[in-house]
Amino acid sequence: MKPVELTFKCKLITPMFMAGADRKTPELRPSEFKGMMRFWWRAIKAEDNIKKLKKEEAQIFGGTEEKEGRSKIWIRIKYKDLASFLAKDTTVQEEYKLNWYFDKSTRILKGKDAGIGYLWYSTYLKDNKRGFIKPPFEFKIQLIVNDKNNNKKFLRIGSAVLWTAIYLGGFGTRIRRGAGNLEIVEYNLTDEDLPNFECEVKNKKELKDFLKKNLFKIKEICEQAKGTDKYFNLKNAKIIILDPHENWISALNFLGNIYQEFRNTHKSQIFKIASFGMPVIHTNLKLRMVPYQKIKNNFNRLSERLASPIIFKLIKSKNFYFPLIIKLSGGDIKYIGAEEKRGKEWRLKELQDFCEDLIWEFLKTFKNKEEILV
């Protein structure tokens, strides 16, 4: 059976921070696109049996273990004239003449574009400046399925996962904060059994219907399981759709300003605010917040970071930019540790239960919204 190929012509709608080995020179890396597809397949699947999850993932995307074989789904990225859209020696703030500054007295970002500065702070720090690819750069994603026994099955899975990566996520660094978002401008997909990549909506209600219809189909294609709390996933996740804006700067600035204001208002609740993502460094308290786990009677640092369960996302339709907030389920974090520095090492000072109360309070701050329970 010959390989089956689908081609999607994409256009960047927000800057993409994707780089090569030096982490500075912007480039499009097929491995990062494939990695995001793996992430979203797991999120859709929501399988509680991790051994079963890994086995099925390897059957689709390939694995390194004996008998796991090669991936049934391949990704190729094709483009022209990338150089014209590269920003290697400048920041987003400089490139788009955005206005924000850090007020040392209040320790708050201020200025009319402070929301974007808050969302993408890590991309312009002196020691970590990131180059980026500017919108409206266009490129093609080729989805190639090659399985001698069942091309149709893996074509359905591949298109479902790619749809989810595009419409609920993005590609590159800071994707949970609105970077690397795409729109589909052309594709050669006509099968009604597959998701609809053509988003032509005029308002929040139409966008809600578009997302619900496609997510229903995607959950069936990927055979979503009963759900799990062992990792972030889409089972019973919540999607909030907000009023559209005229451009990506306005839409992301809107989200970032509300996010910064909420976090600053609740910054004294150091254990609860850490649920938005860790580590959190409290310079004035000389503490950092990191995830912990309990093994028998001992508490140990799980890692030094926890990805945020909140995704800020833009979807472009016609000339509208719709801001979305996606609250993922799960995460398997039970404890948050407040560590203090002793010499060169961080030592646990205090431990509390992980709690998402502030996340749910944050989501309630948004009015005039449409909501989806996935």
C-alpha positions as CSV (number, residue, x, y, z in Angstrom):
1,M,0.0,0.0,0.0
2,K,1.4,3.4,-1.1
3,P,2.0,6.2,1.5
4,V,-0.8,8.7,1.9
5,E,0.0,12.4,2.0
6,L,-1.9,15.4,3.2
7,T,-0.6,18.9,2.8
8,F,-1.6,21.9,4.9
9,K,-0.6,25.4,4.0
10,C,-0.1,27.3,7.3
11,K,0.4,30.9,8.2
12,L,1.9,32.2,11.5
13,I,-0.5,34.5,13.4
14,T,1.8,35.0,16.4
15,P,5.6,35.0,16.6
16,M,7.2,31.6,16.8
17,F,10.2,31.0,19.1
18,M,11.6,27.8,17.6
19,A,15.4,27.4,17.2
20,G,18.2,25.0,16.4
21,A,20.9,23.6,18.6
22,D,22.2,27.0,19.7
23,R,18.7,27.9,21.0
24,K,19.1,31.3,19.4
25,T,18.9,31.0,15.6
26,P,15.3,30.6,14.5
27,E,14.4,27.6,12.3
28,L,11.5,25.2,11.7
29,R,12.2,21.8,13.1
30,P,10.0,18.9,12.1
31,S,11.0,17.0,15.3
32,E,9.3,19.8,17.4
33,F,6.1,19.5,15.3
34,K,6.1,15.7,15.8
35,G,6.8,16.2,19.5
36,M,3.7,18.4,19.9
37,M,1.6,15.8,18.0
38,R,2.7,13.2,20.5
39,F,1.8,15.5,23.4
40,W,-1.7,16.1,22.1
41,W,-2.3,12.5,21.3
42,R,-1.6,11.6,24.9
43,A,-3.8,14.5,26.0
44,I,-6.7,13.4,23.8
45,K,-6.2,9.7,24.9
46,A,-6.4,10.4,28.6
47,E,-5.3,6.8,29.4
48,D,-4.8,6.0,33.0
49,N,-2.8,2.8,32.3
50,I,0.6,4.3,31.5
51,K,2.1,1.1,30.2
52,K,-0.8,0.7,27.8
53,L,-0.5,4.4,26.8
54,K,3.2,4.1,26.0
55,K,2.7,0.9,24.0
56,E,0.0,2.4,21.8
57,E,1.9,5.6,21.4
58,A,4.9,3.6,20.1
59,Q,2.7,1.8,17.6
60,I,1.6,5.1,16.1
61,F,4.7,7.3,16.5
62,G,7.5,4.8,16.7
63,G,9.7,4.0,19.7
64,T,13.2,2.9,20.7
65,E,12.3,-0.4,22.3
66,E,12.6,-3.7,20.5
67,K,9.6,-4.6,18.3
68,E,8.2,-1.0,18.6
69,G,9.2,-0.2,15.0
70,R,9.1,3.0,13.0
71,S,6.5,5.7,13.1
72,K,3.4,5.3,11.0
73,I,3.1,9.1,10.8
74,W,5.8,11.3,9.3
75,I,6.0,15.1,9.2
76,R,7.8,17.2,6.6
77,I,8.0,21.0,6.7
78,K,8.4,22.9,3.4
79,Y,8.9,26.7,3.0
80,K,10.5,29.4,1.0
81,D,12.0,32.8,1.9
82,L,12.3,32.2,5.6
83,A,15.1,34.7,5.9
84,S,12.7,37.6,5.2
85,F,10.7,36.6,8.3
86,L,13.6,36.0,10.8
87,A,14.2,38.2,13.7
88,K,17.6,37.1,15.1
89,D,19.1,40.1,16.7
90,T,16.0,41.8,18.1
91,T,13.2,41.1,20.6
92,V,9.5,41.2,20.1
93,Q,9.3,44.4,22.0
94,E,11.9,46.1,19.7
95,E,10.5,44.6,16.4
96,Y,6.9,45.7,17.0
97,K,7.7,48.8,19.0
98,L,5.8,47.6,22.0
99,N,5.8,49.5,25.3
100,W,6.5,48.0,28.6
101,Y,9.0,48.5,31.5
102,F,9.7,46.9,34.8
103,D,8.8,49.2,37.8
104,K,11.3,48.3,40.5
105,S,9.3,49.9,43.3
106,T,6.2,47.8,42.7
107,R,8.0,44.9,40.9
108,I,5.3,45.0,38.2
109,L,5.5,45.3,34.4
110,K,3.9,48.5,33.3
111,G,3.1,50.1,29.9
112,K,0.4,49.7,27.3
113,D,1.8,46.4,26.1
114,A,2.8,45.0,29.5
115,G,0.5,42.0,29.0
116,I,2.6,40.6,26.2
117,G,5.8,41.4,28.1
118,Y,4.4,39.4,31.0
119,L,3.4,36.4,28.9
120,W,6.8,36.2,27.0
121,Y,9.2,37.5,29.7
122,S,11.6,34.6,29.2
123,T,12.2,35.4,25.5
124,Y,13.8,38.8,26.1
125,L,15.8,38.4,29.3
126,K,19.4,39.5,28.8
127,D,21.0,36.1,29.1
128,N,18.2,34.3,27.3
129,K,17.2,36.4,24.3
130,R,15.4,34.3,21.8
131,G,15.2,34.9,18.0
132,F,11.8,34.3,16.4
133,I,10.0,33.9,13.1
134,K,7.6,36.7,12.3
135,P,4.0,36.4,11.2
136,P,2.6,36.2,8.5
137,F,5.2,33.7,7.5
138,E,3.7,30.8,5.4
139,F,4.9,27.2,5.2
140,K,3.5,23.8,4.5
141,I,3.1,20.8,6.8
142,Q,3.1,17.5,5.0
143,L,1.5,14.7,7.0
144,I,2.6,11.4,5.5
145,V,1.1,8.0,6.6
146,N,2.9,4.8,5.6
147,D,1.4,1.6,7.0
148,K,1.1,-1.4,4.6
149,N,-1.9,-2.7,6.5
150,N,-4.0,0.3,7.6
151,N,-3.2,3.7,6.1
152,K,-6.8,5.0,6.7
153,K,-6.6,4.3,10.5
154,F,-3.3,6.2,10.9
155,L,-4.4,9.0,8.5
156,R,-7.4,9.6,10.8
157,I,-5.2,9.6,13.9
158,G,-2.6,11.9,12.3
159,S,-5.1,14.4,11.1
160,A,-6.9,14.4,14.4
161,V,-3.8,15.0,16.4
162,L,-2.5,17.7,14.0
163,W,-5.8,19.5,14.2
164,T,-5.6,19.5,18.0
165,A,-2.0,20.8,18.0
166,I,-3.0,23.7,15.7
167,Y,-6.4,24.7,17.2
168,L,-5.6,24.1,20.9
169,G,-1.9,24.7,21.0
170,G,1.0,26.0,19.0
171,F,4.7,25.2,18.2
172,G,7.9,26.4,19.7
173,T,8.7,28.1,23.1
174,R,6.0,29.9,25.1
175,I,3.2,28.0,23.3
176,R,1.1,27.9,26.5
177,R,1.3,31.7,26.5
178,G,0.1,32.3,22.9
179,A,3.3,32.0,20.9
180,G,3.7,29.9,17.7
181,N,0.0,30.0,16.8
182,L,-1.1,29.1,13.2
183,E,-4.0,29.4,10.9
184,I,-4.7,27.0,8.0
185,V,-5.1,28.8,4.7
186,E,-5.2,25.8,2.4
187,Y,-5.3,22.0,2.5
188,N,-6.2,19.0,0.4
189,L,-8.4,17.2,2.8
190,T,-12.0,16.3,1.7
191,D,-12.8,13.2,3.7
192,E,-15.8,13.9,6.0
193,D,-14.5,11.3,8.5
194,L,-11.6,13.6,9.3
195,P,-11.6,16.8,11.2
196,N,-12.5,20.1,9.5
197,F,-9.4,22.3,9.3
198,E,-11.3,25.3,7.7
199,C,-12.3,27.7,10.5
200,E,-14.6,30.3,9.0
201,V,-16.5,31.7,11.9
202,K,-17.8,35.2,12.7
203,N,-18.5,35.1,16.4
204,K,-17.9,33.2,19.7
205,K,-20.9,31.0,19.3
206,E,-19.9,29.8,15.8
207,L,-16.4,29.1,17.1
208,K,-17.8,27.1,20.0
209,D,-19.8,25.0,17.6
210,F,-16.8,24.5,15.3
211,L,-14.6,23.3,18.2
212,K,-17.2,21.1,19.8
213,K,-18.0,19.3,16.5
214,N,-14.4,18.6,15.7
215,L,-13.4,17.6,19.3
216,F,-16.3,15.1,19.4
217,K,-15.0,13.5,16.2
218,I,-11.3,13.6,17.4
219,K,-12.2,11.9,20.7
220,E,-13.8,9.1,18.7
221,I,-10.9,8.8,16.3
222,C,-8.4,8.5,19.1
223,E,-10.7,6.3,21.2
224,Q,-10.5,8.6,24.3
225,A,-10.2,6.6,27.6
226,K,-12.0,7.2,30.9
227,G,-9.6,9.9,32.0
228,T,-6.6,10.1,34.3
229,D,-4.9,12.4,36.8
230,K,-1.4,11.1,36.0
231,Y,-0.6,13.7,33.4
232,F,-2.3,16.8,31.8
233,N,-5.0,15.8,29.4
234,L,-8.3,16.9,27.6
235,K,-10.8,14.6,29.4
236,N,-13.2,17.0,31.1
237,A,-10.9,19.9,30.2
238,K,-12.5,23.4,29.9
239,I,-12.2,25.8,27.0
240,I,-13.2,29.4,27.4
241,I,-13.8,31.5,24.2
242,L,-13.6,35.3,24.5
243,D,-14.6,38.3,22.4
244,P,-12.4,38.7,19.2
245,H,-9.8,41.4,18.7
246,E,-8.5,43.1,15.5
247,N,-4.9,41.8,15.8
248,W,-2.7,39.4,17.7
249,I,-1.0,42.1,19.8
250,S,-4.3,43.4,21.2
251,A,-5.7,39.9,21.9
252,L,-2.6,38.6,23.7
253,N,-2.1,41.9,25.5
254,F,-5.7,41.6,26.8
255,L,-5.0,38.1,28.2
256,G,-1.6,39.0,29.6
257,N,-2.8,42.1,31.5
258,I,-5.6,40.2,33.2
259,Y,-3.2,37.3,34.0
260,Q,-0.6,39.7,35.5
261,E,-3.2,41.6,37.5
262,F,-4.6,38.4,39.0
263,R,-1.3,37.0,39.9
264,N,-0.1,40.2,41.5
265,T,-3.3,40.5,43.5
266,H,-2.8,37.0,44.9
267,K,1.0,36.9,45.1
268,S,1.0,36.5,48.9
269,Q,-0.7,33.1,48.4
270,I,2.6,31.6,47.5
271,F,1.5,27.9,47.6
272,K,-1.8,28.4,45.6
273,I,-0.3,30.7,43.0
274,A,2.3,28.0,42.2
275,S,-0.4,25.9,40.7
276,F,-0.2,28.1,37.6
277,G,3.3,26.6,36.9
278,M,6.6,26.1,38.7
279,P,9.2,27.0,39.6
280,V,8.1,30.3,41.1
281,I,10.9,32.4,42.5
282,H,10.0,34.8,45.4
283,T,13.0,37.0,45.6
284,N,11.8,39.1,48.5
285,L,11.0,35.9,50.5
286,K,14.2,34.1,49.3
287,L,12.0,31.1,48.4
288,R,11.3,29.1,45.3
289,M,8.2,26.9,44.8
290,V,8.7,23.5,43.2
291,P,6.6,20.3,42.9
292,Y,7.2,17.5,45.4
293,Q,6.2,13.8,45.6
294,K,5.9,11.4,48.5
295,I,7.7,8.1,48.3
296,K,6.8,5.9,51.3
297,N,7.4,8.3,54.3
298,N,9.8,10.6,52.5
299,F,9.1,13.8,50.5
300,N,11.3,14.4,47.5
301,R,11.5,17.0,44.8
302,L,9.7,15.7,41.8
303,S,11.5,18.1,39.5
304,E,12.3,21.8,39.3
305,R,9.4,22.6,37.1
306,L,5.7,22.0,36.4
307,A,4.2,23.1,33.1
308,S,1.1,25.2,33.5
309,P,-2.3,23.6,33.2
310,I,-3.5,26.8,31.6
311,I,-3.0,27.5,27.9
312,F,-3.5,31.0,26.4
313,K,-4.4,30.5,22.7
314,L,-5.5,32.6,19.7
315,I,-7.6,31.3,16.8
316,K,-7.8,33.5,13.7
317,S,-10.9,33.4,11.5
318,K,-11.4,35.9,8.7
319,N,-10.0,39.1,10.2
320,F,-10.8,38.2,13.8
321,Y,-8.4,37.0,16.5
322,F,-10.3,35.0,19.2
323,P,-8.6,34.6,22.6
324,L,-9.0,31.2,24.2
325,I,-8.1,29.9,27.6
326,I,-7.7,26.1,27.9
327,K,-7.7,24.5,31.4
328,L,-6.2,21.0,31.1
329,S,-7.2,18.2,33.5
330,G,-4.9,16.1,35.6
331,G,-1.2,16.7,36.3
332,D,-0.5,14.2,39.2
333,I,1.0,16.9,41.4
334,K,0.1,16.3,45.1
335,Y,2.5,18.6,47.0
336,I,4.2,22.0,46.6
337,G,7.5,22.7,48.4
338,A,8.8,26.1,49.4
339,E,12.6,25.8,49.3
340,E,15.1,28.3,50.7
341,K,18.7,28.5,49.6
342,R,21.4,27.4,52.0
343,G,24.8,27.9,50.5
344,K,24.6,26.6,46.9
345,E,21.7,24.2,47.6
346,W,18.0,24.6,47.9
347,R,16.5,22.9,51.0
348,L,12.8,22.3,51.7
349,K,11.4,24.7,54.3
350,E,7.7,24.1,54.1
351,L,5.3,21.7,52.3
352,Q,1.6,22.1,51.4
353,D,-1.0,20.2,49.3
354,F,-1.3,21.1,45.7
355,C,-4.5,23.1,45.2
356,E,-6.1,24.6,42.0
357,D,-8.5,26.9,43.8
358,L,-6.8,30.1,42.4
359,I,-6.9,28.7,38.9
360,W,-10.7,28.2,39.0
361,E,-11.0,31.7,40.6
362,F,-9.0,33.1,37.7
363,L,-11.2,31.5,35.1
364,K,-14.3,33.1,36.7
365,T,-12.8,36.6,36.2
366,F,-13.7,36.4,32.5
367,K,-17.1,37.6,31.4
368,N,-19.0,37.5,28.1
369,K,-17.6,34.1,27.3
370,E,-18.5,30.8,25.7
371,E,-17.5,27.6,27.4
372,I,-16.8,24.0,26.3
373,L,-16.3,21.0,28.6
374,V,-14.3,18.6,26.5
